[in-house]
Amino acid sequence: MKNATKFLMLGVLAVGTLAAGCQSTPSATLPANQVITSAALQSYNWQLVDAKRSNGSKVTPLFFDTANPLILEFVTESGNNFVSLLNTCNNMGAGYSIVNGEVQLSGIRSTRMACPTPQANFDTAAAAAVQGKYSLTKAANQSPILTITNADQVATFKAIAK
């Protein structure tokens, strides 16, 4: 009787495995782009989670201090839109506008403190990461994702509560 139980269990396991293997999985769909507005950008702060060069390599200067990642903070002050780059050695920021759904920076301004090499490289890389084409999408869990793409790299930011 023990052998019969073993064979029965093996049969159930085999049928279950075959049935699971025959199931089709839905194809992954890319998240739809969301309309970029100042309100959408200003609803969150944006924390850098990934940055890759056009050849696929990581933009390592942006990750020298994982405890203090690059964060973008979009605000409106006195009717003007600004983005601040947080956790940089120098105070960095730029005015921005949205023209035909595209984010346009007015030029990045920065203090000029003499920073140690890793921080100076972080500042340079941060300034490069925020220049490009902005797109907003939603992750699988519906949280917003900000992606900035230029000829040299793609930087991805997750939304974090203000």
C-alpha distance (Angstrom), angle and dihedral (degrees) to the residues before:
residue distance angle dihedral
M1 . . .
K2 3.80 . .
N3 3.82 91.2 .
A4 3.81 91.2 49.9
T5 3.81 90.5 53.5
K6 3.81 90.7 49.7
F7 3.81 91.9 50.8
L8 3.80 91.3 46.4
M9 3.82 91.3 51.0
L10 3.82 91.7 47.0
G11 3.80 89.7 50.3
V12 3.80 92.5 50.4
L13 3.80 90.2 48.0
A14 3.82 92.5 49.0
V15 3.81 93.5 48.5
G16 3.81 91.0 46.7
T17 3.80 91.6 50.1
L18 3.80 92.3 48.8
A19 3.79 91.9 47.9
A20 3.79 91.9 49.9
G21 3.79 90.8 49.3
C22 3.80 91.8 53.8
Q23 3.76 95.2 55.2
S24 3.75 115.5 106.4
T25 3.76 118.9 -131.2
P26 3.78 120.2 -144.1
S27 3.75 112.8 -106.3
A28 3.77 115.3 -108.3
T29 3.75 112.5 -105.4
L30 3.74 124.1 -153.1
P31 3.77 113.2 -116.1
A32 3.77 114.2 -103.0
N33 3.77 116.6 -109.6
Q34 3.77 114.5 -106.5
V35 3.77 124.5 -141.1
I36 3.79 111.0 -93.6
T37 3.79 112.7 -129.5
S38 3.78 132.9 159.1
A39 3.80 88.0 -113.3
A40 3.82 91.0 55.6
L41 3.81 92.7 48.1
Q42 3.81 93.1 44.5
S43 3.81 94.8 48.4
Y44 3.81 90.7 79.5
N45 3.74 143.8 16.0
W46 3.79 111.2 -114.8
Q47 3.81 120.7 -132.0
L48 3.79 120.1 -160.0
V49 3.80 110.8 -118.8
D50 3.80 102.0 164.8
A51 3.79 140.3 8.9
K52 3.77 123.8 179.3
R53 3.78 131.0 179.8
S54 3.79 119.7 -126.4
N55 3.83 88.6 -96.8
G56 3.83 90.2 57.0
S57 3.81 97.7 -106.3
K58 3.79 119.9 131.9
V59 3.82 118.4 -102.1
T60 3.81 90.5 -121.2
P61 3.85 98.9 -173.7
L62 3.82 87.7 66.6
F63 3.81 91.7 59.4
F64 3.81 103.8 44.5
D65 3.84 90.8 112.1
T66 3.80 109.8 32.4
A67 3.82 90.9 -178.9
N68 3.83 89.4 64.5
P69 3.81 108.4 39.1
L70 3.77 124.6 179.6
I71 3.80 109.4 -84.4
L72 3.78 125.9 -171.2
E73 3.80 119.2 -149.4
F74 3.81 117.1 -168.2
V75 3.83 116.5 -162.5
T76 3.78 142.1 160.5
E77 3.80 117.0 -132.3
S78 3.79 123.4 177.6
G79 3.79 89.9 -13.7
N80 3.82 93.9 -52.8
N81 3.80 125.8 111.7
F82 3.80 118.4 -131.2
V83 3.78 136.5 176.9
S84 3.80 119.8 -154.7
L85 3.80 122.5 -158.8
L86 3.80 105.8 -141.4
N87 3.82 129.6 -156.3
T88 3.79 91.6 28.9
C89 3.81 120.7 132.0
N90 3.80 91.8 -123.5
N91 3.79 123.0 44.7
M92 3.79 103.2 -101.3
G93 3.77 133.5 -177.3
A94 3.77 146.9 131.7
G95 3.74 141.1 -153.6
Y96 3.77 114.1 -111.0
S97 3.76 140.3 -168.1
I98 3.76 134.3 -174.0
V99 3.79 114.1 -128.5
N100 3.81 119.1 179.6
G101 3.81 90.1 -18.0
E102 3.81 93.3 -51.2
V103 3.81 124.7 116.3
Q104 3.79 111.7 -129.5
L105 3.80 120.7 -169.2
S106 3.79 118.9 -149.7
G107 3.80 93.5 -143.4
I108 3.77 128.1 -65.8
R109 3.79 116.4 -93.3
S110 3.77 121.7 -158.3
T111 3.75 141.2 174.9
R112 3.79 111.7 -116.5
M113 3.78 105.1 -128.6
A114 3.78 116.8 154.9
C115 3.80 101.2 -111.6
P116 3.82 126.7 -170.4
T117 3.81 112.8 -99.1
P118 3.84 99.5 -95.7
Q119 3.81 92.0 50.0
A120 3.82 93.1 42.8
N121 3.81 89.5 51.6
F122 3.81 89.4 47.4
D123 3.82 90.5 53.5
T124 3.81 92.2 49.6
A125 3.80 92.2 47.2
A126 3.82 91.7 46.1
A127 3.81 91.7 53.7
A128 3.81 89.6 51.5
A129 3.83 93.3 46.1
V130 3.81 95.0 59.2
Q131 3.79 95.5 52.4
G132 3.78 116.8 87.8
K133 3.78 142.8 49.4
Y134 3.79 113.6 -24.0
S135 3.79 122.6 -147.9
L136 3.79 132.0 176.6
T137 3.78 122.0 -150.2
K138 3.79 136.6 159.3
A139 3.79 124.1 -112.4
A140 3.80 121.1 -133.0
N141 3.82 88.6 -90.0
Q142 3.85 89.0 52.7
S143 3.80 94.2 -110.4
P144 3.82 113.9 140.3
I145 3.80 120.6 -103.0
L146 3.82 123.0 -162.4
T147 3.80 116.0 -155.6
I148 3.80 124.1 -171.6
T149 3.79 115.7 -166.0
N150 3.79 128.5 -173.3
A151 3.81 134.7 158.9
D152 3.81 91.8 -84.9
Q153 3.80 105.2 39.3
V154 3.79 152.8 -4.8
A155 3.82 118.8 -127.1
T156 3.80 121.7 -167.6
F157 3.81 124.2 -159.3
K158 3.79 129.8 -172.0
A159 3.78 122.8 -144.3
I160 3.80 115.8 -108.2
A161 3.77 126.7 -175.2
K162 3.80 116.4 -98.4
